[in-house]
Amino acid sequence: MPQLQAAPRPGLDPRISTAIRSTPLVFALVLLGSGLAMLDPGLRPDDGIAGGLLRVDALSAYFLFLVGAVALTVTWSGASGLGTSGAAVRYAGWLTLFLGAMTLTVLADNLGVMWVGIEGTTIATAFLVGHRGDRRAVEAAWKYVILG
């Protein structure tokens, strides 16, 4: 009886991998710039965004700037340590999802939208905590989900 062998998994194109891994850095720069721009009252929209579900006021502009500054620091310092593996691409994807959910939370003008953003940050953080996949990382991720 012939043995079945798994088909070889083709690797991700290095250009695509680099583009995906640089997405959180670009997102952080956009957050930092838009937060800085929205600190000027003349540049803020007068009414809500997305049908009144999102709003930019002085406090949310400040927090958007703060999230962008912290995200830029994290992505800049963490970009070199991940390498080019598939794990680095997954990490960049989860970090981008986290930044998107955090942006949604900061700009929310509706409690339901804010709750969705907070839950998005929780889910993304759990995967970020356990991204290495070893026993201690998975245990830490489960503790985060259960206790947090």
C-alpha angles and dihedrals in degrees: 000000000000119000119240116231126197116250113252113263111232114226124239116268107262092232092054091045091052092048092051093046091051094051095089090050092052090045090051091051091050091049092049093048096044092046090051091047093047091055085077106082092213092062097050118098113251097222131036125287125238096020095316095306093112130041136182115210130154094277096047090046089053092049091046088054090047093049089048093050094049092043091051091052093048096046094043094051096039099045096080097048098059102063123201102298128123088258089062091053092049090047091052090049093052091045090052090049090049092051091048092050091047090051090050090051094050095047098041117125093179127065092224092054090046090051091051090051093049092049089048091055090048094052094044092047092052090056092043091053092051098038095117091061098215122129097265094048093050090046091051091049092051091048089051092051096044100039099031 
